[in-house]
């Protein structure tokens, strides 16, 4: 049976963090740095996903109703 891997988050902040992958014994396999651009619209959506979906779902629903 394959041994499980562990994926951990390190050095977390709202716009940057590092993923670290280790094996079942804790031996390092790989890491990946993540850096988000706070000026990007997707970053703002991530911070307030329910609000973002409310605004964009309302626009989408309105456009579909007008097109019918």
VMD Tcl script that draws the C-alpha trace (Angstrom):
set ca {
  {0.00 0.00 0.00}
  {1.40 3.47 -0.91}
  {2.49 5.68 1.98}
  {0.68 9.01 2.40}
  {2.23 12.33 1.48}
  {1.82 15.50 3.54}
  {1.17 18.95 2.06}
  {1.74 21.80 4.50}
  {1.51 25.59 4.26}
  {4.42 27.59 5.65}
  {5.19 31.30 5.92}
  {1.55 32.23 5.30}
  {0.36 35.78 4.68}
  {-2.75 36.87 2.72}
  {-0.73 37.43 -0.45}
  {2.12 34.90 -0.17}
  {2.85 31.45 1.22}
  {4.89 28.33 0.58}
  {3.59 24.81 0.07}
  {5.89 22.02 1.32}
  {5.42 18.40 0.31}
  {6.96 15.66 2.50}
  {6.72 11.90 2.56}
  {5.26 9.77 5.38}
  {8.56 9.97 7.32}
  {8.77 13.76 7.04}
  {11.46 13.78 4.35}
  {11.32 16.83 2.08}
  {10.10 16.18 -1.49}
  {9.34 19.61 -2.98}
  {8.10 23.13 -2.22}
  {6.31 25.84 -4.18}
  {6.21 29.59 -3.50}
  {2.88 31.36 -4.10}
  {2.69 35.13 -4.51}
  {-0.58 36.87 -5.34}
  {-0.92 40.35 -6.81}
  {-3.12 42.39 -4.42}
  {-4.04 44.73 -7.31}
  {-5.51 41.89 -9.40}
  {-9.32 41.49 -9.49}
  {-9.01 37.77 -8.68}
  {-7.16 38.60 -5.46}
  {-9.96 40.91 -4.36}
  {-12.50 38.21 -5.24}
  {-10.58 35.68 -3.14}
  {-10.73 37.96 -0.09}
  {-14.53 38.33 -0.38}
  {-15.75 35.35 -2.39}
  {-19.43 35.53 -1.25}
  {-19.59 39.24 -2.13}
  {-17.86 38.67 -5.46}
  {-20.29 35.89 -6.37}
  {-23.31 37.99 -5.37}
  {-22.23 40.84 -7.65}
  {-21.24 38.67 -10.59}
  {-24.16 36.24 -10.32}
  {-26.55 39.20 -10.35}
  {-24.90 40.55 -13.53}
  {-24.98 37.14 -15.20}
  {-28.61 36.48 -14.27}
  {-29.64 39.94 -15.48}
  {-27.88 39.46 -18.80}
  {-29.56 36.11 -19.37}
  {-32.98 37.55 -18.58}
  {-32.46 40.48 -20.98}
  {-31.27 38.19 -23.74}
  {-34.36 35.97 -23.55}
}
mol new
graphics top color blue
foreach p $ca { graphics top sphere $p radius 0.5 }
foreach p [lrange $ca 0 end-1] q [lrange $ca 1 end] { graphics top cylinder $p $q radius 0.2 }
display resetview
